[in-house]
């Protein structure tokens, strides 16, 4: 063997390179008993057959002979004799051989750091996440496992394979593996196929990765507060990483079991395509396989797609399932499996990986879009990079130099000096040489421009979960995003004694050994996540904390204890709805940080609404708990509405604008104060009325009881019409719109405006003029409801025909009488003795639809001569005409006649029920016809709704929300964004409760062999 001096000689660098090259040839030749000339200096050491231990011995030999310190990972950065000789000689004779070193691919500062520059494009926001990891069924459990230092590794379950049959502690035993450990998901055979409209037959032939990704994608979108159904037709991209189909292999091994679903059920490309198909997404849809770096490569590609505008949003993740022992056998023979099943990253005991299942997914948006949509942002992706090792010391051997290059490029793309990084989520496989190569590459990049006091913490989620391969990178990214969100760093496990090949003393790194704060909380939280594929594809992603305006979107600071809110809950099936209610009840008891406004607005605006429905009117946390518990006990209540949306059934809502009876002080005051749409409508009416009157409508509504004049016709009539118009505007703002409008009494004026026949100025003119004239009749009579049909009521008043009339009928068994107050009282006493239900409407009123108004009809025609009626845009039924009316005919003559003639609501309702209308909403300050309508519906033996907008003695918003809750439960879909405009912020709520059933391919039993006797068959 050539003798080398223990210090650099005076000979030239090129001569020393020759001597070192010859020495290395001799060293390898000696290992294998070859002639030195037979050792090819251009071949990687792995190709020459040199083991990892042999390589380390070779490096140590060079250290001793050259008198310099060398990293044991050099042979992975310079994987041939030629490359290694040039490098080490360059260290001892830098002046002569510096040009031999490979140049850095990015501009560098002193120390080899990339020149920081501003990101060329905007950051990408992580706005939603979900996962299924060993020991963690969801994001909340994952964070708890991390914080508690949980180890999710367990023995190989019997349903995967017989661990005893494949286990042998002796390394290299053919057909055996040195471990009986792994990280495994539970219940992978179960799936909520019905939720995703997948038949049981297809579900059996679907790879469980596809099934899990569907559920996890839904959960991630819910976490992001994005109703999945709202994405249909969008340019949302899907980027999914995976490795190998093992489920489909089991089916194809039995050709007789293959059917039309097996191909799509087993093809890796369908992992992404299935999501795009189900959610109807039109952006790019890619399944990516770069082995263990796959999900971070997917993140990198998704960010590029978002920044280019190709995608408007992205679903990005990875899925890995270990269903067969095959890959374990390979890794065991390769010496890559840890016998004890523990990933001991950075530790001296590091001896290999432990393989695991895992599915993780994140939702990404451009930062500007996330801020505009008021999304909660976990973290920002500032930049990323992907590269390849090229030819290294073996196809599976890592390259420290390639890792350095990907790090430099990622931080350059991020516009961040690597010296600012506070935490690195390492690839950290826990191998004796892989860890040193990675940490020294990190040190080469992250050490420069870093003050001595600024430590960078290291960790690896593989120490908790094992190596999830294609899902490993996304698990690391989710861990870091949660760590930024909670401003805590979880511990990295199994670190006792530092790996002696990692020079921690000379590097700015410490392993995160316990739950604790970030190193410099007064600085922006910045972290990097690495993933390296065993075929040489490397990826690194740079994250930082979100801007303050996004980080604050976690919940409302103050609870408005006086407000009532509507909480809608829904599911596909009754069983799922009950499970969801149970989950919300547990949430309400345990989670106290979110306000009721936050909870209700998130459940309304940020969730998909299904056919099985429950709506609650809640006024506080205690109320929420009690009502949820009441539903679980099958108890009913006025603040609770349950029902279902019938598929393929169009419900047609009828608005009834009723208009008889007095108003009361303060009516509409609460809605003016709390509902901007209602207030704006009232103010518009007020401005028009000021052109006719010397008083203010708003002031009249807001006046206290002592000063209120709403019981008088002149202000009361236009106030009633204005209130109905404002209620209609509020209902329309919530997307509750009528298929048809019925006008009764004074309410017909409001109905005509709602239907489009009267402009707002004309409607307020009719209301004011009729009120002004009716003021002359004030106190001349009263009104009463009697339990008689129209014809019988007409007979009952015959003795009072000069002072009394049947104003109209509100149902087939109830009519309204109008006329002289004293005569009405005498008649009611007579009817009550006969058992007829009767009630006087309170207060002294002007008696409409009676001879009292005859003397005023001509004057009303005269003052309304300037009306300009128009065609209706919504069908309008006049209760006086009894049928649909032509809007062009709603001039002065119509309003004079409708004031005098009786209305026949009974005939109208009977006709509407016959035509299939079954939902009625009374647009009025008081429910004049509500009870009778409900009775009419019951008599017709039809299922339907009869609802009031407002109810006397009840808070106005509560009344509206109760009606809205009933409409929602019956299948109507309000505009939740308008209902909760400016109210509540996005909070984390219970996710959809999957109703899983078992769908799993079971190989058919082979028929028993026929018995053959010695004598033949």
Secondary structure, DSSP 8 states (H G I E B T S, - for coil): -----SS--SS-HHHHHHHHHHHHHHHHHHHHT--GGGS-TTSBHHHHT--HHHHHHHHHHHHHHHTS---TTHHHHS-BHHHHHHHHHHHHSHHHHGGGS---SS-B-TTS-B-----SS--EEEEEEEEEETTBSSHHHHHHHHHTT----EE--TTT--HHHHB-SSTT-TT-BS--EEB--S-TTEE-TTTTT--HHHHHTS-HHHHHHHHHHHHHHHHHT--GGGGTTS-EEEEEE-----HHHHHHTSGGG--TTHHHHH-TTHHHHHHHHHHT--S-EEEE--GGGHHHHHHHHHHHHHHHTS-SEEEEEEEE---SSHHHHHHHHTT-B-TTS---TTBTT---B-BB-EEEEEEEEEHHHHHHTT---SEEEEEEEEEE--S-SSTT---HHHHHHHHHHHHHHHT--GGG--EEE------TTHHHHHHHHHHHHHSTT--TT--EEEE-THHHH-B-GGGHHHHHHHHHHHHHHHT-B----S--SB-TTS-GGGSSEEE--SSB--TTTTS--EEEEEEE-TTSEEEEEEEE---HHHHTTT--SS--TT--EEEEEEESSHHHHHHHHHHHHHHHHH--SS-HHHHHHHHHHSS---SEEEEEEESSHHHHHHHHHHHHTT--BTTEEEEE--TT----EEEEE---S---TTTTHHHHHH-HHHHHHHHHHHHHHTTT-SS-HHHHHHS-TTT--TTSHHHHHHHHHHHHHHHHHHHHHTT---SEEEE-TTHHHHHHHHTTSS-HHHHHHHHHHHHHHHGGGTTSBEEEEESS-HHHHHHHTGGGTTTEEEEEEEETTEEEEEE-HHHHHHHHHHHHHTT--EEE-SS-B---SSGGGGGGHHHHHHHTTT------SS-EEETTTTEE--GGG-SHHHHHHHHHS-EEHHHHHHHHHHTT--EEEE-SSS-SSHHHHHHHHHHTT---EEEES--TTS-HHHHHHHHHHHHHHTT----HHHHTTT--------------EE--------------BTTB-
